[in-house]
Amino acid sequence: MREWVRGAALGMLAALILTAAISFLIPRTVRESSAPEAGENSSPEDREVRTAALTFDDGPHPVWTPLLLDGLKERGVKATFFLMGENIPGNEEIVERMVREGHLVGNHSYRHEQLTQEGLEQVCQSFEKTGQMIEEIAGIRPEYARPPYGDWNEELECRTELTTVLWDVDSLDWSDKDRRRITDKVCREIEDGDIVLMHDIFQSSQEAALDIIDRLSADGWQFVTADELTVD
């Protein structure tokens, strides 16, 4: 009799232990299976979509601009190029390619001069000449302009009838030609809706631009042309 009682007690104890283990393990298993692994990226639907425009001045450059265009095409990214008239001759195919591949082409005047120190008529002629060159090559007349050095005033804007595009983030890639530092600076300073100033006439800038795209795209950023953002 004592053996039967002892066996029954042991059986009840085992059942209690099993029940407690099941009640503990089932919810834990559910939590672990539904939660992402440590370090696992969130789904695209969970990410906040932020937008920026990469803009490039002073081109086209016969070497670095085509390499930049290759990288942009590979990544499915559209950018904005403000072309300088004196750099267009001999690079007409690059200009045509920019338009063909969906990039926004803008006017950066004919030479890199401080426009407010030039005569009004000379400034207008400079933009007019560059605009005509682009139109003859690519069949489009630029509607957007970026004055060299950002040197501009309302009178110039009224006379040229171009929409001025300045910038929010200056990469300073013309000064610091270190690819990593350029990339880090832009990625550190950029905010949603920003326009980034870069140049397509330096190897370090071309490489940094693609690094910036890769780094920010992995964090949910999207890149658009400058006309898709609000331009003051």
Phi, psi and omega per residue, in radians:
M1 nan -0.805 3.136
R2 -1.068 -0.640 3.123
E3 -1.112 -0.683 -3.139
W4 -1.156 -0.738 3.134
V5 -1.111 -0.767 3.134
R6 -1.077 -0.718 3.140
G7 -1.143 -0.719 3.129
A8 -1.125 -0.714 -3.138
A9 -1.122 -0.754 3.116
L10 -1.105 -0.654 3.117
G11 -1.133 -0.739 3.126
M12 -1.126 -0.718 3.129
L13 -1.092 -0.723 3.128
A14 -1.127 -0.668 3.128
A15 -1.138 -0.724 3.120
L16 -1.096 -0.759 3.133
I17 -1.096 -0.728 -3.132
L18 -1.142 -0.750 3.134
T19 -1.080 -0.761 -3.141
A20 -1.125 -0.696 -3.139
A21 -1.123 -0.713 -3.136
I22 -1.138 -0.761 -3.118
S23 -1.146 -0.475 3.120
F24 -1.423 -0.720 -3.016
L25 -1.367 -0.617 -3.058
I26 -1.086 -0.918 3.113
P27 -1.108 -0.579 3.117
R28 -1.136 -0.720 3.126
T29 -1.112 -0.718 3.132
V30 -1.100 -0.771 3.140
R31 -1.083 -0.762 -3.088
E32 -1.196 -0.630 -3.102
S33 -1.299 -0.470 -3.097
S34 -1.587 -0.347 -3.118
A35 -1.539 2.547 3.104
P36 -1.224 2.652 3.065
E37 -1.119 2.694 3.110
A38 -1.030 2.274 -3.137
G39 1.472 -0.048 -3.124
E40 -1.342 2.369 -3.133
N41 -1.202 2.548 3.058
S42 -1.253 2.793 -3.133
S43 -1.201 2.719 3.132
P44 -0.984 -0.568 -3.122
E45 -1.146 -0.457 -3.094
D46 -1.526 -0.184 -3.068
R47 -1.489 2.554 3.019
E48 -1.367 2.186 -3.135
V49 -1.448 2.115 3.084
R50 -2.082 2.587 -2.987
T51 -2.197 2.503 3.088
A52 -2.612 2.818 3.089
A53 -2.090 2.196 3.020
L54 -1.611 2.210 -3.117
T55 -2.167 2.516 -3.038
F56 -2.253 2.233 -3.099
D57 -1.831 2.811 2.861
D58 1.414 -0.133 3.129
G59 -1.378 -2.992 0.088
P60 -1.450 2.576 3.048
H61 -1.804 2.391 -3.032
P62 -1.145 -0.385 -3.104
V63 -1.890 -0.967 -2.973
W64 -1.320 -0.581 3.126
T65 -1.124 -0.816 3.090
P66 -1.055 -0.656 3.103
L67 -1.144 -0.675 3.084
L68 -1.123 -0.760 3.114
L69 -1.074 -0.666 3.083
D70 -1.044 -0.818 -3.122
G71 -1.144 -0.678 3.107
L72 -1.142 -0.738 3.130
K73 -1.106 -0.743 3.131
E74 -1.057 -0.571 -3.091
R75 -1.672 -0.069 -3.139
G76 1.207 0.567 -3.073
V77 -1.912 2.398 3.041
K78 -1.811 2.471 -3.117
A79 -2.299 -3.127 -3.135
T80 -2.123 2.311 -3.119
F81 -2.114 2.117 3.049
F82 -1.734 1.906 -2.965
L83 -1.602 2.458 3.074
M84 -1.702 2.204 -3.007
G85 -0.940 -0.735 -3.065
E86 -1.206 -0.230 3.115
N87 -1.691 -0.005 -3.093
I88 -1.387 -0.762 -3.108
P89 -0.966 2.253 -3.083
G90 1.584 -0.239 -3.126
N91 -2.101 0.479 -3.084
E92 -1.058 -0.652 -3.140
E93 -1.104 -0.599 3.119
I94 -1.154 -0.734 3.115
V95 -1.090 -0.806 3.125
E96 -1.064 -0.680 -3.137
R97 -1.150 -0.692 3.115
M98 -0.956 -0.849 -3.110
V99 -1.195 -0.744 -3.118
R100 -1.060 -0.608 -3.084
E101 -1.620 0.157 2.959
G102 1.590 0.204 3.091
H103 -1.441 2.733 3.081
L104 -1.563 2.227 3.136
V105 -1.882 2.183 3.132
G106 -2.071 3.077 -3.037
N107 -1.843 2.219 -3.134
H108 -2.024 0.397 -3.079
S109 1.229 -3.110 -3.054
Y110 -1.513 -0.700 3.095
R111 -2.248 2.820 -3.103
H112 -1.480 1.459 -3.089
E113 -2.190 2.737 3.032
Q114 -1.375 1.852 -2.905
L115 -1.213 -0.550 -3.117
T116 -1.226 -0.202 3.090
Q117 -1.686 -0.061 3.104
E118 -1.705 2.836 3.078
G119 -1.178 2.577 -3.087
L120 -1.003 -0.778 -3.126
E121 -1.125 -0.659 3.132
Q122 -1.139 -0.705 3.113
V123 -1.097 -0.811 -3.140
C124 -1.070 -0.720 3.114
Q125 -1.124 -0.642 3.139
S126 -1.105 -0.805 3.109
F127 -1.216 -0.668 3.140
E128 -1.105 -0.770 -3.137
K129 -1.083 -0.796 -3.136
T130 -1.153 -0.714 3.121
G131 -1.073 -0.718 3.117
Q132 -1.128 -0.707 3.137
M133 -1.057 -0.793 -3.123
I134 -1.149 -0.724 -3.129
E135 -1.127 -0.705 3.132
E136 -1.134 -0.560 -3.118
I137 -1.438 -0.845 -2.940
A138 -1.951 -0.110 3.096
G139 1.379 0.188 3.104
I140 -2.228 2.568 3.104
R141 -1.819 2.068 -3.118
P142 -1.020 2.378 3.101
E143 -1.808 -0.219 -3.071
Y144 -2.036 2.529 -3.134
A145 -2.338 2.584 2.948
R146 -2.194 1.997 3.125
P147 -1.248 2.421 3.051
P148 -0.931 2.405 -3.117
Y149 1.135 0.097 -3.044
G150 1.199 0.326 -3.053
D151 -1.480 1.868 -2.939
W152 -2.728 2.845 2.997
N153 -2.659 2.995 -3.045
E154 -1.125 -0.612 -3.134
E155 -1.096 -0.730 3.115
L156 -1.132 -0.708 -3.122
E157 -1.126 -0.723 -3.137
C158 -1.119 -0.721 -3.074
R159 -1.277 -0.646 -3.108
T160 -1.426 -0.355 -3.112
E161 1.000 0.606 3.084
L162 -1.991 2.565 3.083
T163 -1.472 2.169 -3.081
T164 -1.433 2.324 3.079
V165 -2.085 1.980 3.061
L166 -1.711 -2.320 -3.086
W167 -2.786 2.837 3.076
D168 -1.862 -0.630 -3.128
V169 -2.121 2.128 3.072
D170 -1.744 2.012 -3.101
S171 -1.220 -0.336 -3.061
L172 0.978 0.515 -3.098
D173 -1.207 -0.289 3.085
W174 -1.298 -0.407 -3.102
S175 -1.709 -0.870 -3.129
D176 -1.822 1.834 -3.069
K177 -1.646 0.562 3.071
D178 -1.664 2.030 -3.054
R179 -0.967 -0.799 -3.081
R180 -1.181 -0.741 -3.109
R181 -1.183 -0.643 3.072
I182 -1.066 -0.831 -3.134
T183 -1.054 -0.836 -3.113
D184 -1.081 -0.710 -3.108
K185 -1.092 -0.857 -3.119
V186 -1.131 -0.806 -3.108
C187 -1.151 -0.480 3.117
R188 -1.349 -0.626 -3.001
E189 -1.674 -0.349 -2.982
I190 -1.186 2.498 3.061
E191 -2.285 2.861 -3.104
D192 -0.985 2.276 3.098
G193 1.510 0.121 -3.080
D194 -1.387 2.652 2.969
I195 -1.858 2.213 -3.054
V196 -1.834 2.269 3.108
L197 -1.627 2.134 3.045
M198 -2.430 -3.101 3.128
H199 -2.347 2.508 -3.137
D200 -1.825 0.461 -3.113
I201 -1.950 0.131 3.121
F202 -2.224 2.488 3.090
Q203 -1.072 -0.772 -3.103
S204 -1.080 -0.614 3.131
S205 -1.220 -0.754 3.135
Q206 -1.062 -0.762 3.141
E207 -1.212 -0.729 -3.137
A208 -1.124 -0.675 -3.133
A209 -1.027 -0.753 3.131
L210 -1.221 -0.610 3.056
D211 -1.107 -0.724 3.118
I212 -1.063 -0.793 3.130
I213 -1.060 -0.806 -3.108
D214 -1.100 -0.774 -3.092
R215 -1.181 -0.809 -3.079
L216 -1.309 -0.602 3.097
S217 -1.067 -0.657 3.113
A218 -1.129 -0.341 3.131
D219 -1.795 0.241 3.028
G220 1.663 0.098 -3.127
W221 -1.328 2.627 3.017
Q222 -2.142 2.583 -3.094
F223 -2.023 2.339 -3.097
V224 -2.291 3.027 3.051
T225 -1.452 2.787 -2.994
A226 -1.057 -0.554 -3.123
D227 -1.227 -0.236 3.095
E228 -1.454 -0.169 3.084
L229 -1.807 2.823 3.113
T230 -1.247 2.125 -3.122
V231 -1.929 2.128 3.135
D232 -1.350 nan nan
